[in-house]
Every structure is written in C-alpha cells, then in structure tokens.
Amino acid sequence: MDRIRIVGGAPLMGAIPISGAKNAALPLMIASLLTDETLTLDNVPRLADVAMLKRILGNHGVDCMVLGKRAGQNGLQGESIELRAGDIVDTVAPYELVSRMRASFWVIGPLLARMGEARVSLPGGCAIGTRPVDFFIAALRDLGAEIDIDGGYVIARAKKGLRGNRIVFPKTTVGATHVAMMAASLARGETVIENAAREPEIADVAACLVKMGAKISGAGTSTIRIDGVDRLNAARHAVMPDRIETGTYAMAVTMTGGDLLLEGATLAILPTALDVLTAVGAEVTATNEGLRIRRNGNGLAPVDVTTEPFPGFPTDLQAQLMALVSRANGTSHIRETIFENRFMHVQELARLGADIHLDGQMATVTGVDRLKGAQVMATDLRASVSLVIAGLAAEGETVVNRVYHLDRGFERIEDKLGACGATIERLSG
Ligand code: EPU
C-alpha cells in the first residue's frame, strides 16, 4: 500500500491547476445511461473513483473511450471521455461494486427512467456514517416507481414509465437531488423538486442534461422544475472545477504561508469557506486565471464554524479546517451537522500534536504553537488530506499511510504540491 512522506515547514509558492470536480464528474458519467447517444465529457479528473465508475458503467453496457491527448495539453489537464450506453445489457448494480463507491447507487435513477427497472444493491455503511437511501426511495415512489427491498437490493420498477410529480425532500440531499433530476428528465409531465440541494455540482449536471435535451430550470436553487421529454441525445460538457480541491489547497497555503494561484477556481464555488479563510488570516483575490491565496503576515485567528449544505461551509472541508486552526492563536469550535461520524481525523491530528476535544458533533480545537511530524493513518478521503496539510506545516517528517483514500479524490496531489515547494513524495508498496 502506498504511503506519502512529507517534510514540513516550507511555504507554498506557485500555481496549482484545479482539476475537474469529482462530485460533478461522477453524476455526469452516470447521466450517460439516460441516452443511447454519445455523451462526451471534458476535464474529467484522473481519480480512482472515476476509474471505478467506468467499471460499474461498463457492467451495464456503457462503452467508455478515453480520447487521446491534444496539442497544447499537458499531463495536468483532465481527460476527455466518450460514454455511450447504446444498449443497456444489465440493470443490476451488484453489491461488490456499489459497496465500494456509494455514488454508484445513483445509477438507479437513469436505469429506472430509461429501462423501466433497476436492481441496485444497498450501499451499506461507510467511514463517515450510516448514510441511508430513504430519500431516494421516496422520490422515486413519488415519480410512480414500485420499490421493494429484498436481499440487500433495492428493486425499482416502472413498467409504464415514470410520471412527473412534486417531490419534497425532508432534508437537503445532494445524491437524491441528482437522482430525482435525472429520473424526472425522462418522466411524463412536470416534476417540481422542493428543498433541492443547491450545490454547484447540481447546476453543472443540470447544464449537461439541458445540452442533452432535458427541460430543467432552477437547478442551483432550492426549487427545480423539470418538464419530462421522451428521449435525450448526444452532448459535450466540461466538468466544473473542484471546489473541495480548491478549498483544500487554499487551507494548505494559509497554514504553511506563501502565495498560491489556484488556476480555474472562482469565488462563486466556495462562498462561505473563503470568508472563513479570510477570517483565519488568508488574503483571497479573484484574478482572470483563478483564485490567488496568500497568507498575511499575522498569526492564524480562531473561528467558530458549522458545516451546512451549500452555500454554507461544506462538510467536505471540515477536516482540513480543523487541521488549519489546530495552529491558531486561540480556541475554535467546529460543529459537524451533515454526517454523524466525520471526526476520524481527530485522533490522527492529535498524533501530530493537535489539541482537539470532541463532544458529540462539536470539536473544540485549542491552537498549539507547533505540530510535530509523525506516522498517521488515512481513514477517509477528506480526513486523509487534512493529515497531508497538517504534515506540510508540521516540523520534521510525517508519513501518511493508506493513501488509496486520497487517490479516490485528489489528482496527483504530490506532484501539485511538490511543484509549489513542498517536500512530498509517494512511497510505493
Ligand atoms: N441522507 C439520508 N437519506 C438519504 C440520503 C441522504 O438520511 O436517502 C442523509 C445523509 O446520511 C446525510 C445527509 O442526508 O446525513 C446529506 O447527505 P447527501 O445525500 O447530501 O450526501 P451524498 O449525496 O451521499 C454528497 C457528496 C459527499 C458530500 C455530501 C454532502 C458526492 C459523490 N458525494 O454525498 O462527498 O459530503 O454530498 O455535501 O457528491 C466526498 O466527496 O468526500 C463526499 C463524501
């Protein structure tokens, strides 16, 4: 198993190209199931989760072709891929695949809408909480599907097709909003989704569906209207920049000091997190090329932050913020409200010298003068990267074990940070 070795202490200086967003790329790839024509996606990040989803879609009969490099492209740009679900040969998504990546459960929406049936394994538990699928089931029932759960599988049927309806989510949910929007695109009549997730990735997927011929308005707000159409067609779409990768590198440079240009990132994708970073001590400037983040000369200030659905502070940056304020001059409070078990990084950050007290969903972080390198263990994707940024600011050597978690969601992290002055390397095996 690969490990990452970091020697901390160097400021980060230079430019980092921000990759396409994992959490947009995955539903965009799943949207290819909605049509028998080719969906071409540009700026797809090279990530383990993307590779896994190619396998899962292949199992349903989707041909996936990675396009060759074009003049002027360097290795840091994303891939262009063509996905073609000419014939769906299998409407079953088996446990072996779905249990490895929760988002693959989302194939249930397009499979049901196009084929009138789907049999998808329940995803099971994961490192950050139980994450049930009740909102998906309720939404698909609203669209007229019959749903049974048997032997660990959700069996969904709509032999006469789905029909538009009003869907009201009791709680904001990114995944079920994606699935309801995709399924309703091929339903008969109008669907209105209320309390829809407002994450930018929802708007990105909607923009692609509209290029494919769907009739969707309001994506990115809490009310989405969809007028169902009979079929969708070929389209080409570029995946939006990854706001969590952006926020992660922004936190890294705020922690180590220095000056980074995060190429391709915009203020709009990270409203609250950038305000929090400014409060902690970063200087954030929007430029034509991307966001420039500098650490001002002062120390780091403590903050009180609660994770919330977009446009609030994202749960996917909670671990990284905790690493950052572990060096603040004072006590910070971080409350996690989205997932019930997303604090696995706390004990690993403590190994580096952080002073964090957990009480239910609230972490109290008392800033310390210095962190000291140690061996640490990655537990989930965002937790792992919090250990990397803490390692960049710690004295001496940090080794992050179980790096495969990082490879699920961060493209070439050691190359990107290494090019900006960090001492970081991958140790194979
Ligand atoms: N929930 C239910 N029932 C459901 C669905 C969700 O109770 O049927 C609960 C969840 O347990 C959670 C809350 O609703 O407490 C919100 O979950 P949501 O459905 O919004 O999360 P998700 O779609 O499973 C996506 C991202 C996550 C990100 C969350 C929140 C992707 C592939 N995943 O997950 O990203 O943390 O939204 O923003 O888009 C990551 O990238 O590391 C990651 C975990």
Residues whose N, C-alpha, C, O or C-beta is under 5 A from the ligand:
A	BS01	EPU	N23 A103 R131 P132 V133 D134 F135 F136 T172 T173 V174 G175 A176 T315 D316 I338 F339 L381 R382
